[in-house]
Every structure is written in structure tokens, then in C-alpha cells.
Amino acid sequence: GEDVEQSLFLSVREGDSSVINCTYTDSSSTYLYWYKQEPGAGLQLLTYIFSNMDMKQDQRLTVLLNKKDKHLSLRIADTQTGDSAIYFCAEIRGSQGNLIFGKGTKLSVKP
Amino acid sequence: TAGITQAPTSQILAAGRSMTLRCTQDMRHNAMYWYRQDLGLGLRLIHYSNTAGTTGKGEVPDGYSVSRANTDDFPLTLASAVPSQTSVYFCASSDDRGGGELFFGEGSRLTVL
């Protein structure tokens, strides 16, 4: 199947905003997700957006969804060193409703 | 709370040997999944189970088998390991297919020589 696309690396300075972009494939996905993976650990759900929404804000996190272009973005305001991790975009695909992940974007935050 | 427990944490295996990665959850979730994570490839779904007694193939099922005899356990078996199966394997579960959060284990790092 087609891939969920993300850039592999992003480097920002502490205090700046980070924007991680994702292009997904299944226009019928009801939910789109952002998961975070810290070093040596499993993934944890960071936030999600329902497909009938354009934007969702949760504290420092803002998710934007452009359904026409199948584009999802995650903005982290005031990025901290503790935000350094790999961020995965994910969509629900197919009749089985399995979660399909992108390759992940490694965010490095420099002091 | 334990959540998802995977074992072993790490294993080195000779090519051609068999291996079972264990996964147990204590959340009574219906759905369980096995993913493998490889550098540059992200997470890819190997097999899944919607409920006890049923299993299905994911994106990369070849060389792997699973069983789901009960709600809590979802073991992944490599019948005859090959070096391309060197990876980090993650088990996950969810209560609600098609929209529910996935809860992940800490991963099992497998090296096949």
C-alpha cells in the first residue's frame, strides 16, 4: 500500500516552535493520530484529531488537518529538551481498521 | 498497573532457530497487534487480532505466526529465523478498533545472526 509520509529529521532550538508534517493516504480515515516515542521505549499516544475537525489545540500542541490535501501537521509551541523524541503520524486504514504508521520524525531540541 | 508486558527484552538468535516473543496485557482489551520497527522504515504491522480466537495478517506477515487463545496473551512466533528479522518488536493493544488508543509494550529487541 501507499506510505504515510513524514520527513525523517527536524532540529530546533529550545523555546522555538516545532512543526512536524505528515501526508496520509486514506481519505476515509475517521481519526488521525500523533504518537511519541522516547528513547528505548514504546510509543505513547500524544494527541489525535477526528476527521471532521480542521484544528485541535491541547496546551502546547496544535494539530492541523487539511483533508483535501490529506495533510496533517503537529505544532509544538515553546519546544523543550524533553520534547526530543520520534514522532509518528498514523492513520486508520482499510476495513479492518488497522493503525498504519509513518516512518517517524526524529525531533532534536538544542539548548 | 502493568499494561502490556513483553518478553524477552532482548534476544540474540542463530539463523534457522525458532523463537516466540511473548505479550501479555492486563487491560482486557479486545484487539492486539504486533509491529516491527526498523530504522528508516518506521513501524510496520505484522499480525493483529480483533478478539480472542481470531487473527489477521498485517503489512509484513511472512515468516511470522500468531495465536490468540485468550484475551490476555498474543505470542508471536518465528518458526525459522532469518537475519532480515533482526528488529525491535512491539506488541500493542486497544479496546476500540477503528478509533481507540493503542497501548504499547516496551519492545523486544531481536538479533538474528
HADDOCK unambig.tbl for C-alpha pairs under 7 A between the chains (distance, minus, plus):
assign (segid A and resid 31 and name CA) (segid B and resid 99 and name CA) 6.16 0.50 0.50
assign (segid A and resid 41 and name CA) (segid B and resid 106 and name CA) 5.11 0.50 0.50
assign (segid A and resid 42 and name CA) (segid B and resid 104 and name CA) 5.48 0.50 0.50
assign (segid A and resid 42 and name CA) (segid B and resid 105 and name CA) 5.67 0.50 0.50
assign (segid A and resid 42 and name CA) (segid B and resid 106 and name CA) 4.62 0.50 0.50
assign (segid A and resid 42 and name CA) (segid B and resid 107 and name CA) 6.18 0.50 0.50
assign (segid A and resid 43 and name CA) (segid B and resid 104 and name CA) 5.86 0.50 0.50
assign (segid A and resid 44 and name CA) (segid B and resid 103 and name CA) 6.81 0.50 0.50
assign (segid A and resid 44 and name CA) (segid B and resid 104 and name CA) 6.94 0.50 0.50
assign (segid A and resid 45 and name CA) (segid B and resid 101 and name CA) 6.71 0.50 0.50
assign (segid A and resid 92 and name CA) (segid B and resid 98 and name CA) 6.54 0.50 0.50
assign (segid A and resid 97 and name CA) (segid B and resid 97 and name CA) 6.25 0.50 0.50
assign (segid A and resid 97 and name CA) (segid B and resid 98 and name CA) 4.76 0.50 0.50
assign (segid A and resid 101 and name CA) (segid B and resid 42 and name CA) 6.98 0.50 0.50
assign (segid A and resid 101 and name CA) (segid B and resid 43 and name CA) 5.94 0.50 0.50
assign (segid A and resid 102 and name CA) (segid B and resid 42 and name CA) 6.11 0.50 0.50
assign (segid A and resid 103 and name CA) (segid B and resid 40 and name CA) 6.32 0.50 0.50
assign (segid A and resid 103 and name CA) (segid B and resid 41 and name CA) 5.24 0.50 0.50
assign (segid A and resid 103 and name CA) (segid B and resid 42 and name CA) 3.65 0.50 0.50
assign (segid A and resid 103 and name CA) (segid B and resid 43 and name CA) 6.63 0.50 0.50
assign (segid A and resid 104 and name CA) (segid B and resid 42 and name CA) 5.86 0.50 0.50
